[in-house]
Amino acid sequence: MTDEDTGARRAPNPGDDRASATTGPEPLLLSIAEEQVEARVVERDQGRIVVHKRIEIDPVTAQVDLYHDDMVIDEVAMDEEVAEQREPWFEGDSYLVPVYEEVLISYTQLVLKKVIRIHNRRAKEQVNLSSTVRREVVEIEELGAVDPPTPLPDDVTREP
């Protein structure tokens, strides 16, 4: 015999003709039940986006300083008698190149005729440069929800 509410088996009543022949009360057998909550992650698409990427080209004009070197060449007359020739040399920021000439007198004499002085002079000018520049532009478009979220039962609440 079972108790329909609890699922327990009870001892038979003494007036029940289906009573067993054993003596003494029959033990009461109960089922024990337990409920458990299980949390799990379910992946769902909540929405989709489309990313558009493009390159824009813009014309620009900028005023910049442009540097360049101008070569300045000076010839300096020397007319000096020298005993031997010298290789070109640097003096400060100038490069000096000697120019020799032999002169016939009753004997030959080496004469430094002139020196050519070569040096750089830094020059600056402002110029307008025109060009195009590129830049990337990204736009994101939301397409909306794909799967609506599953509603929770009334006795369960979501915590933020």
C-alpha positions as CSV (number, residue, x, y, z in Angstrom):
1,M,0.0,0.0,0.0
2,T,1.4,3.5,-0.9
3,D,0.6,7.0,0.2
4,E,-0.3,8.8,-3.0
5,D,1.0,12.2,-1.8
6,T,4.4,11.1,-0.7
7,G,5.0,7.8,-2.5
8,A,5.7,6.1,0.9
9,R,4.6,2.6,1.6
10,R,2.6,2.2,4.8
11,A,2.0,-0.8,7.0
12,P,-1.4,-2.4,6.3
13,N,-4.4,-1.8,8.5
14,P,-5.3,-4.7,10.9
15,G,-8.8,-4.9,9.3
16,D,-7.4,-5.2,5.8
17,D,-7.8,-8.7,4.5
18,R,-4.7,-8.3,2.4
19,A,-2.5,-8.0,5.6
20,S,0.6,-10.0,5.6
21,A,1.1,-12.9,8.0
22,T,4.0,-11.3,9.7
23,T,3.7,-9.9,13.2
24,G,4.6,-6.4,14.2
25,P,4.3,-3.1,12.3
26,E,5.8,-2.9,8.9
27,P,8.4,-0.1,8.6
28,L,7.4,3.0,6.6
29,L,9.5,3.5,3.4
30,L,9.9,7.0,2.2
31,S,11.5,8.3,-1.0
32,I,13.9,11.3,-0.6
33,A,13.9,13.8,-3.4
34,E,16.0,16.9,-3.9
35,E,15.9,19.7,-6.5
36,Q,19.1,21.3,-7.8
37,V,19.7,24.4,-9.9
38,E,22.2,24.1,-12.6
39,A,23.7,27.1,-14.4
40,R,25.2,26.6,-17.8
41,V,26.3,28.8,-20.7
42,V,24.3,28.6,-23.9
43,E,25.7,30.5,-26.8
44,R,23.2,32.3,-29.0
45,D,23.5,34.9,-31.7
46,Q,22.2,38.1,-30.2
47,G,22.7,40.1,-33.3
48,R,25.0,40.7,-36.2
49,I,27.0,43.6,-37.5
50,V,28.5,44.5,-40.8
51,V,31.7,46.4,-40.9
52,H,32.3,48.6,-43.9
53,K,35.8,49.9,-44.5
54,R,36.8,52.3,-47.2
55,I,39.7,54.6,-48.0
56,E,39.0,58.2,-48.6
57,I,41.5,60.4,-50.6
58,D,41.7,64.1,-49.7
59,P,43.7,66.7,-51.5
60,V,46.0,68.7,-49.2
61,T,48.3,71.7,-49.7
62,A,51.0,72.5,-47.2
63,Q,53.6,75.2,-47.0
64,V,57.0,73.6,-46.1
65,D,60.5,74.8,-45.7
66,L,62.7,73.3,-48.4
67,Y,66.5,73.3,-47.8
68,H,69.1,72.8,-50.5
69,D,72.8,73.5,-50.9
70,D,74.2,76.0,-53.3
71,M,77.8,75.5,-54.3
72,V,79.8,78.7,-54.1
73,I,83.1,78.7,-56.1
74,D,85.7,81.4,-55.5
75,E,89.0,81.7,-57.3
76,V,91.7,83.4,-55.2
77,A,94.9,84.5,-57.0
78,M,98.0,83.5,-55.2
79,D,101.2,83.9,-57.4
80,E,103.4,82.3,-54.7
81,E,106.5,80.3,-55.4
82,V,106.4,76.9,-53.7
83,A,108.8,74.0,-53.4
84,E,106.3,71.1,-54.0
85,Q,102.7,70.4,-54.9
86,R,100.1,69.9,-52.3
87,E,96.9,67.7,-52.6
88,P,93.5,69.3,-52.2
89,W,92.5,69.9,-48.5
90,F,89.6,71.0,-46.3
91,E,89.7,74.3,-44.4
92,G,86.6,74.7,-42.2
93,D,83.6,74.0,-44.4
94,S,85.6,74.8,-47.6
95,Y,87.4,72.4,-49.9
96,L,90.5,74.0,-51.4
97,V,91.9,72.8,-54.8
98,P,95.3,74.2,-55.7
99,V,96.1,75.1,-59.3
100,Y,99.8,75.0,-60.2
101,E,101.7,76.4,-63.2
102,E,105.4,76.1,-64.2
103,V,107.1,79.3,-65.3
104,L,110.2,79.3,-67.4
105,I,112.8,81.6,-66.2
106,S,116.4,80.5,-66.7
107,Y,115.3,77.8,-64.4
108,T,111.9,76.2,-63.7
109,Q,110.1,77.4,-60.6
110,L,106.8,76.0,-59.3
111,V,104.4,78.8,-58.7
112,L,101.0,78.5,-56.9
113,K,98.9,80.4,-59.3
114,K,95.6,80.4,-57.6
115,V,93.4,78.5,-55.1
116,I,89.8,77.6,-55.9
117,R,87.7,77.7,-52.8
118,I,84.5,75.5,-52.9
119,H,82.0,75.5,-50.1
120,N,78.4,75.0,-49.4
121,R,76.0,77.7,-48.5
122,R,72.7,76.5,-46.9
123,A,69.7,78.1,-48.6
124,K,66.1,78.0,-47.5
125,E,63.0,78.6,-49.5
126,Q,59.3,78.1,-48.8
127,V,57.4,76.1,-51.3
128,N,53.8,74.9,-51.6
129,L,53.4,71.2,-52.0
130,S,50.1,69.7,-53.2
131,S,49.4,66.0,-52.9
132,T,46.7,63.6,-51.9
133,V,46.5,61.8,-48.6
134,R,44.6,58.6,-47.8
135,R,42.7,57.7,-44.6
136,E,40.7,54.7,-43.7
137,V,37.1,55.1,-42.5
138,V,35.2,52.4,-40.8
139,E,31.4,52.3,-40.4
140,I,29.6,49.6,-38.4
141,E,26.0,48.7,-39.2
142,E,23.9,46.7,-36.7
143,L,21.6,44.2,-38.3
144,G,19.5,43.5,-35.1
145,A,18.9,40.5,-33.0
146,V,18.9,37.1,-34.6
147,D,17.6,34.9,-31.7
148,P,15.4,36.6,-29.1
149,P,16.5,35.8,-25.6
150,T,14.7,32.8,-24.0
151,P,12.3,34.1,-21.3
152,L,13.0,33.0,-17.8
153,P,10.3,31.3,-15.6
154,D,8.4,33.6,-13.3
155,D,10.2,32.4,-10.2
156,V,13.7,33.1,-11.6
157,T,15.2,36.6,-11.9
158,R,18.3,37.8,-13.8
159,E,20.9,39.7,-11.9
160,P,22.9,42.3,-13.7
